[in-house]
Amino acid sequence: MKKGLVDIVTMGCSKNLVDSERLARRLQAKGWKMRHNPEDPKGEWVVVNTCGFIGDAKEESVNMILGLGELRQQKKIGRLAVMGCLSERYRQDLEEEIPEVDRWYGKFDWGAFVDSLPDLKEGSAPKPWERSISTDPWTAYLKVSEGCNRMCAYCAIPLITGRHKSRPIEEIVEEAQRLASEGVKELNIIAQDLSAYGTDLEGEKPRLGELVDRLADVEGIEWIRLHYAYPTQFPWEVLEVMRRRPNVCNYLDVALQHISDPVLENMRRHITKEETMQFLEKVRKEVPGIRLRTTLMVGFPGEGEKEFEELLEFVKDAKFDRMGAFAYSEEDDTWAQRHLKDDVPDEEKQRRLNILMALQEEVASEAAQRAVGEKVKVLVERIEGGKAVGRTEWDSPEVDPEIIVDLKGRDVAPGEFIQAVVTSAGAFELFADIAD
């Protein structure tokens, strides 16, 4: 156990990572040393930032807490604290079942943990949105709102985070300027529902386009990428900004979940198959060459073989450049849990998931082949054996493919942008030579 050290273990999505970074920065200002996602925690404190989205994620978070609880009993770590989405929903039950944890916090009250620790050096605490050094210094996630008003049948997020609440534009721009001054070149804009950004601010109208336009003016920011939009009430003006501003990536992450009308109705998605197809057609018309990422779900109540086959045909036709998928998991207190029978066996859910992802691999392989011969801008993330491994503007950190660039003996460092010519492609990676 090391005095003055806090280990932070972050579970789940990038929005949780932002919260962990806020926690770390405030602790650093008090003189505490920080480590993120340590494989061998030794801190005076270990903090687990939990995920509570679906069954597998909840199980993973609980197992992490239990494992650290054993280390706590063995005195290999000091004290243990838990925060985040899982403890926001299930704190009372968890406190009773896992007494090894010293302190419990939810998703929003973790500031009390910071306040409880002694100052190890003098200094004023930074504003709570400032980031720490937990991610690559040239990349940052920028969370622009909390919560969600959509109330989809399967989703517990609104029960955890509450109703949608946008951050003020000036506050977000100030954060982006701070990040740029620290060397950040890439902003990944994240929220539970980007489409709703601004609807709760003055004027009560979508303001995502205005926000992105302002962020594009921040000196030093070369890439801005948009994550987690919703297809209904989509703020179409943001696509005009995407066309006009060269540092706004031609990339959009929008979760569609399914295509069959009966399943969409059961999901309470407030969109039809026809409207979904019109949405995709309009997006691609507005921004030629845009890369689309989506997330789909299999095994939702009412999804029979007919509806699943319809989903497969949709994936073949829509040709998403990037796609993730997961099997339905019944969540406590959701509309689906209260009103629908979970009627697809787990084995069948997994079978459908495997088939869907195998199909997407074929679709992604065909899409990647179209990039061969193109000259692309690459953000270098690491150097391996004379080759640069990085990403194009169409690839978000961790979830999207990488590009491997033969440097031909050129001296390149991580965090630099280079030009490369794509020479070959696989489903989940591109290969290229550095451009002359």
Helices and strands as residue ranges (DSSP letters): E 2-10, H 14-29, E 33-36, E 43-50, H 55-73, E 79-84, H 85-97, E 103-104, H 111-116, E 139-143, E 145-146, H 157-161, E 165-166, H 169-181, E 186-190, G 194-196, H 208-216, E 223-229, H 237-244, E 248-254, H 261-267, H 273-286, E 291-298, H 305-318, E 322-327, H 335-339, H 346-369, E 375-384, E 387-391, E 402-406, E 417-425, E 429-434
